[in-house]
Amino acid sequence: MTATTQEQIKGILAGYCDPALGVEILPATALKQMTLEAGVLSLELCLGFPAQHYQDLLRQQLQQRFSAIPGVNQVDVKITWEVVSHAVQRGLKGLSQVKNIIAVAAGKGGVGKSTTAVNLALAIAAEGAKVGLLDADIYGPNQPHMLGVAQRRPESLDGQRLQPVECHGIQTMSIGYLVTEKAPMVWRGPMASGALQQLFQDTLWQDLDYLIVDMPPGTGDIQLTLAQKVPVSGAVIVTTPQDIALLDVKKAINMFNKVAIPTLGVVENMAAFHCEACGHVTEVFGEGGAQALAEEFHIGLLGRVPLHRAIREACDKGLPTMLSAPESEIGQRYKEIARRVLATLSLRARDYSSKFPNIVIK
């Protein structure tokens, strides 16, 4: 292989911005092997995020680009991936059994944050990752009902720590497993914050690549506890297009900025209503709000999810869209959002704290 051909290959990889993900997912470290023999170009690429279903599309797109190089008659691309821990807030150390914690947050309630969180967790698991879902909405824990396991209770093998409730291929924990559905959570801020810390520390998560945290709305005690006590790799913001929701979302983004938690992007929920009878599209909550927000804060627009009855019905039945209709148009949108979240996180700085030696002063 000539030096010119090598530079052409590296140039294609370095400048490749996936049109679906919107980010350059192939840094220099992604190229693990490269050979060209008898016109057959063989490449091995290692992504920083799981890509069980995405890898075929990526392979096809790269093969088209490499086929244009003079002397290349056939292209074989092998794609693997490795999930690593990414940097968290300064002064905090990552959890031993969890590589990355991703918070799903919103400036206000009623924007579909919990629905987005559960479908995001399921979509990431479908790509081949080990995923957990923590329902941190202490006052309104909805995830057990959305997953159809509200009657289950976590077990404790040692009488001190809880085993996560496993369902649909993910590990879950929620205060909703520990109380009845009708029990009101009449707790003051410190009590709620303490409960959140216990859910993190006293749950025996098992070798997770990603832990998705469904945050309560707003910027109060629980959010501050998360920022100060829990090692978070990044946050996903959920909003509707309307101006009132966007005002509160800006506060949430600024809060994460102040505590050095990167915002991975924004999801615009209830983006438009598609009439099933006539097909007419109505922008019920406005149009373009999330795009303007993303541009203002220099973050990515992860995706737009329409206002659709099927989404609500699926969660009410305990079978979110990623379980009941993963191949539907809405299911595909959740998959795209999940891939964008993981791709964006994979490009952020890694966490090397676990490799530092322990220093003991006697």
Residue pairs with C-beta under 8 A, 6 or more apart in sequence:
1 34
1 35
1 36
5 36
5 69
5 70
5 71
5 72
6 34
8 69
9 34
9 41
9 43
9 66
9 69
10 28
10 31
12 62
12 65
12 66
12 69
13 26
13 28
13 30
13 31
13 45
14 24
14 26
14 28
15 24
16 24
16 25
16 26
16 62
16 65
17 23
17 24
18 24
18 25
18 58
18 61
18 343
20 57
20 336
20 339
21 339
21 340
21 343
22 300
22 340
23 300
23 340
23 343
23 344
23 347
24 347
25 47
25 48
25 49
25 343
25 346
25 347
26 45
26 47
27 48
27 347
29 46
30 45
30 46
30 47
30 48
31 43
31 44
31 45
32 44
32 45
32 46
32 80
33 42
33 43
33 44
34 41
34 42
34 43
34 44
35 41
35 42
36 42
36 71
36 72
39 71
39 72
39 73
39 74
40 73
40 74
40 75
40 76
41 66
41 69
41 72
41 74
41 75
41 76
42 76
42 78
43 62
43 66
43 75
43 76
43 77
43 78
44 77
44 78
44 80
45 62
45 77
45 78
45 79
45 80
46 79
46 80
46 81
46 82
47 55
47 79
47 80
47 81
47 82
47 346
48 81
48 82
48 83
48 84
48 343
48 346
48 347
49 81
49 83
49 127
49 129
49 339
49 342
49 343
49 345
49 346
50 81
50 83
50 124
50 127
50 128
50 129
50 209
50 342
51 58
51 79
51 81
51 127
51 128
51 339
52 126
52 127
52 128
53 126
53 127
53 335
54 127
54 339
55 79
58 79
59 77
59 79
62 75
62 77
63 75
63 77
66 72
66 75
66 77
67 75
81 128
83 99
83 100
83 129
83 209
83 210
84 99
84 350
84 351
85 94
85 99
85 100
85 233
85 350
85 351
85 354
86 99
86 100
86 233
86 234
86 345
86 346
86 348
86 349
86 350
86 351
87 233
87 348
87 349
87 350
87 351
88 94
88 101
88 231
88 232
88 233
88 351
89 227
89 228
89 231
89 232
89 259
89 260
89 261
90 260
92 229
92 230
92 231
93 231
93 353
93 354
94 101
94 231
94 351
94 353
94 354
95 101
95 200
95 205
95 211
95 231
97 204
97 205
97 206
97 207
97 208
98 132
98 205
98 208
98 210
98 211
99 208
99 209
99 210
100 209
100 210
100 211
100 233
100 234
100 345
101 210
101 211
101 213
101 230
101 231
101 232
101 233
102 210
102 211
102 212
102 213
102 232
102 233
102 234
102 235
102 236
102 264
102 341
102 345
103 213
103 215
103 226
103 232
103 234
103 235
103 236
103 261
104 113
104 116
104 117
104 120
104 212
104 213
104 214
104 215
104 235
104 236
104 238
105 113
105 215
105 217
105 223
105 235
105 236
105 237
105 238
105 252
105 256
106 113
106 215
106 217
106 237
106 238
106 239
106 248
106 249
106 252
107 217
107 218
107 219
107 237
107 239
107 245
107 247
107 248
107 249
107 250
107 251
107 252
108 217
108 218
108 244
108 245
108 248
108 249
109 140
109 217
109 218
110 217
111 217
111 238
111 239
111 240
111 245
111 269
111 270
112 238
112 240
112 269
112 270
112 305
112 311
113 214
113 215
113 217
113 238
113 269
114 135
114 137
114 142
114 143
114 146
114 214
115 146
115 269
115 311
115 315
115 320
116 236
116 238
116 267
116 269
116 305
116 337
117 133
117 143
117 212
117 213
117 214
118 133
118 143
118 146
118 147
118 214
118 315
118 320
118 322
119 320
119 321
119 322
119 334
120 212
120 236
120 334
120 337
120 338
120 341
121 131
121 132
121 133
121 170
121 210
121 212
122 131
122 168
122 169
122 170
122 320
122 322
122 323
122 334
123 322
123 334
123 335
123 337
123 338
124 131
124 210
124 212
124 338
124 341
124 342
125 131
125 168
125 169
125 170
126 322
126 326
126 335
126 338
127 335
127 338
127 339
127 342
129 209
129 210
129 342
130 171
130 206
130 207
130 208
130 209
130 210
131 169
131 170
131 171
131 208
131 209
131 210
131 211
131 212
132 164
132 170
132 171
132 172
132 173
132 205
132 208
132 210
132 211
132 212
133 143
133 147
133 170
133 171
133 172
133 173
133 211
133 212
133 214
134 172
134 173
134 174
134 199
134 200
134 203
134 211
134 212
134 213
134 214
135 141
135 142
135 143
135 144
135 172
135 173
135 174
135 175
135 176
135 214
136 196
136 199
136 213
136 214
136 215
136 216
136 222
136 226
137 214
137 215
137 216
137 217
138 175
138 185
138 187
138 192
138 195
138 196
138 216
138 222
139 185
139 187
139 192
139 216
140 185
140 216
141 174
141 175
141 176
141 185
142 176
143 172
143 174
143 176
143 214
144 150
144 152
144 165
144 172
144 174
144 176
144 177
145 176
145 181
145 318
146 315
146 318
146 320
147 167
147 168
147 172
147 318
147 320
148 167
148 317
148 318
148 319
149 165
149 167
149 172
149 318
150 176
150 181
150 318
152 165
152 167
152 177
153 165
153 177
153 178
154 162
154 163
154 164
154 165
154 173
154 177
154 178
154 203
155 162
155 163
156 162
156 163
157 163
160 202
161 202
161 203
161 204
162 173
162 202
162 203
162 204
163 203
163 204
164 171
164 172
164 173
164 203
164 204
164 205
164 206
165 171
165 172
165 173
165 177
166 172
168 323
171 205
171 206
171 208
173 199
173 203
174 199
175 185
175 195
175 199
179 185
185 192
187 195
189 220
189 221
189 222
190 221
192 221
192 222
193 221
193 222
193 224
193 225
196 222
196 225
196 226
196 230
197 225
197 229
197 230
200 229
200 230
205 211
210 342
213 226
213 230
213 232
215 222
215 223
215 226
216 222
216 223
218 248
218 252
219 251
219 252
219 255
223 252
223 255
224 259
226 232
227 255
227 256
227 259
227 261
228 259
232 261
233 262
233 345
233 348
233 351
234 261
234 262
234 263
234 264
234 341
234 344
234 345
234 348
235 256
235 261
235 262
235 263
235 264
236 263
236 264
236 265
236 266
236 267
236 302
236 341
237 249
237 252
237 253
237 263
237 265
237 266
237 267
238 266
238 267
238 269
239 245
239 246
239 249
239 266
239 267
239 268
239 269
239 289
239 290
239 293
240 268
240 269
240 270
240 271
240 285
240 286
240 289
241 268
241 270
241 271
241 283
241 285
241 286
241 287
241 288
241 289
241 290
242 285
242 286
242 289
243 286
243 289
245 285
245 289
246 289
246 290
246 292
246 293
249 266
249 293
250 293
250 296
250 297
253 263
253 293
253 297
253 299
256 262
256 263
257 263
262 348
263 297
263 299
264 299
264 300
264 302
264 341
264 344
264 345
265 294
265 299
265 300
265 301
265 302
265 340
265 341
265 344
266 290
266 293
266 294
266 299
266 300
266 301
266 302
267 290
267 302
267 303
267 304
267 305
267 337
268 289
268 290
268 291
268 301
268 303
268 304
268 305
269 305
270 284
270 285
270 305
270 306
270 307
271 283
271 285
271 290
271 304
271 305
271 306
271 307
272 281
272 282
272 283
272 284
272 287
272 304
272 306
272 307
273 281
273 282
273 283
273 284
273 306
273 307
273 308
274 280
274 281
274 306
274 308
275 281
275 282
276 309
284 307
285 307
290 301
290 304
291 301
294 300
294 301
300 340
300 344
302 337
302 340
302 341
303 333
303 334
303 336
303 337
303 340
304 333
305 311
305 330
305 333
305 334
305 337
306 330
308 330
310 321
310 325
310 328
310 330
311 321
311 330
314 320
314 321
314 323
314 324
314 325
315 321
317 324
321 328
321 330
321 331
321 334
322 331
322 334
322 335
325 331
326 335
